[in-house]
């Protein structure tokens, strides 16, 4: 029965660490860039878009498609960085234990 008690204790520690991770991620901001740094998209740790910075040189009414493409590219760059940061944080919580696909913490 001691092993079961240890297992429960570890589960509670992991849950606490996961909650701490969620707080850290909520405060996190990542920046994605495109167009050689002419467009920046800032995402929050939960994937919410917080800001977009566009260089004034891109504000040409005849080239709106270029600007639209650069915004999408910057968003995708920020999203990839956010997912990498989330994976890194999750690995800290799980101690590198492989979790099944779709498994989410906290329990």
Secondary structure, DSSP 8 states (H G I E B T S, - for coil): -HHHHHHHHHHHHHHHHHHHHHHHHHH-EEEEEEGGGTEEEEEETTS-EEEEEE-GGG--GGGHHHHHHHHHHHHHHHHHHHHHHHHHHHHHHHTT----TT--S--
